[in-house]
């Protein structure tokens, strides 16, 4: 997650267009984690912990990217219009901080559990 995020950050800081930098997708890494851990059918407490483990590095990179944009005024892929819902930068930053500790890991948890349900099979651990 951190490596993909750093690649994304490096691309955007070097001026690579957002249309290209977006392919260094941290969301794709989270989704791959949901599929992997979902198919392992972890007990719900472990799946919840994994959800935080998947989201927290993403959140750290996202906040660093938004913080860079906020501090320098240089546009980056992290605050591109298609990802910011038209919100001011400070609201986008604080929204990610709050969301990264609350609803985002919960959403990842629900997706992971749903994949586990669909996958069926034996439960891990």
C-alpha positions as CSV (number, residue, x, y, z in Angstrom):
1,X,0.0,0.0,0.0
2,X,2.7,2.5,1.0
3,X,4.8,1.7,-2.1
4,X,1.9,2.2,-4.4
5,X,1.0,5.4,-2.6
6,X,4.6,6.7,-2.8
7,X,4.6,5.9,-6.6
8,X,1.4,7.8,-6.9
9,X,2.8,10.7,-5.0
10,X,6.1,10.7,-6.9
11,X,4.2,10.7,-10.2
12,X,2.0,13.6,-9.3
13,X,4.8,15.7,-7.8
14,X,6.8,15.1,-11.0
15,X,3.9,16.6,-13.1
16,X,2.6,13.3,-14.6
17,X,-1.0,14.0,-15.6
18,X,-3.7,12.8,-13.1
19,X,-5.0,10.5,-15.9
20,X,-1.8,8.5,-15.7
21,X,-1.0,8.9,-12.0
22,X,-4.4,7.4,-11.0
23,X,-3.3,4.0,-12.2
24,X,-1.0,3.8,-9.2
25,X,-4.2,2.9,-7.4
26,X,-4.3,2.4,-3.6
27,X,-8.0,1.5,-3.9
28,X,-7.0,-1.4,-6.1
29,X,-4.6,-2.6,-3.4
30,X,-7.4,-2.4,-0.8
31,X,-9.8,-4.3,-3.0
32,X,-7.2,-7.0,-3.6
33,X,-6.8,-7.2,0.2
34,X,-10.6,-7.5,0.6
35,X,-10.7,-10.4,-1.9
36,X,-7.7,-12.1,-0.3
37,X,-8.9,-11.9,3.2
38,X,-12.5,-12.3,2.3
39,X,-11.8,-15.7,0.6
40,X,-9.9,-16.7,3.7
41,X,-13.2,-16.2,5.6
42,X,-11.6,-14.7,8.7
43,X,-13.6,-14.5,12.0
44,X,-15.2,-11.0,12.1
45,X,-12.8,-9.6,14.7
46,X,-9.8,-10.5,12.6
47,X,-11.5,-9.2,9.5
48,X,-12.2,-5.9,11.3
49,X,-8.5,-5.6,12.4
50,X,-7.4,-6.4,8.8
51,X,-9.7,-3.6,7.6
52,X,-7.9,-1.1,9.7
53,X,-4.5,-2.5,8.7
54,X,-5.5,-2.0,5.0
55,X,-7.0,1.5,5.5
56,X,-4.4,3.1,7.8
57,X,-1.4,3.1,5.4
58,X,-3.7,4.3,2.7
59,X,-4.9,7.1,5.0
60,X,-1.3,8.1,5.9
61,X,-0.3,8.4,2.2
62,X,-3.6,10.2,1.3
63,X,-3.2,12.7,4.2
64,X,0.5,13.2,3.3
65,X,-0.5,13.9,-0.3
66,X,-3.3,16.3,0.7
67,X,-1.0,17.9,3.2
68,X,1.6,18.5,0.5
69,X,-1.0,20.1,-1.7
70,X,-2.3,22.2,1.2
71,X,1.2,23.3,2.2
72,X,2.6,24.1,-1.2
73,X,-0.5,25.1,-3.2
74,X,0.6,22.7,-6.0
75,X,-2.2,20.6,-7.4
76,X,-1.8,16.9,-7.0
77,X,-3.9,13.8,-7.9
78,X,-4.9,13.6,-4.3
79,X,-7.1,16.7,-4.5
80,X,-8.2,16.4,-8.1
81,X,-11.8,17.4,-8.8
82,X,-12.9,13.9,-9.5
83,X,-11.6,12.7,-6.1
84,X,-12.5,15.7,-3.9
85,X,-16.3,16.0,-4.6
86,X,-15.7,19.7,-5.1
87,X,-14.8,20.1,-1.4
88,X,-12.3,22.7,-0.2
89,X,-8.9,21.2,0.5
90,X,-9.1,21.6,4.3
91,X,-12.5,19.8,4.4
92,X,-11.2,17.1,2.1
93,X,-8.2,16.6,4.4
94,X,-10.2,16.5,7.7
95,X,-12.8,14.3,6.0
96,X,-10.2,11.7,5.2
97,X,-8.8,11.8,8.7
98,X,-12.2,11.3,10.3
99,X,-13.3,8.8,7.6
100,X,-10.1,6.9,7.8
101,X,-10.7,6.2,11.4
102,X,-14.4,5.5,11.2
103,X,-16.5,4.6,8.2
104,X,-13.7,3.7,5.7
105,X,-12.4,0.7,7.6
106,X,-16.0,-0.3,8.4
107,X,-16.8,-0.2,4.7
108,X,-13.7,-2.3,3.9
109,X,-14.8,-4.7,6.7
110,X,-18.3,-5.1,5.1
111,X,-16.8,-5.7,1.7
112,X,-14.4,-8.3,3.1
113,X,-17.2,-10.1,4.9
114,X,-19.5,-10.0,1.9
115,X,-16.7,-11.5,-0.3
116,X,-16.3,-14.2,2.4
117,X,-20.0,-14.9,2.3
118,X,-20.0,-15.2,-1.5
119,X,-16.8,-17.3,-1.5
120,X,-18.3,-19.8,1.0
121,X,-16.0,-22.6,2.0
122,X,-14.4,-23.2,5.4
123,X,-13.8,-20.4,7.9
124,X,-10.1,-19.7,8.8
125,X,-8.7,-20.0,12.3
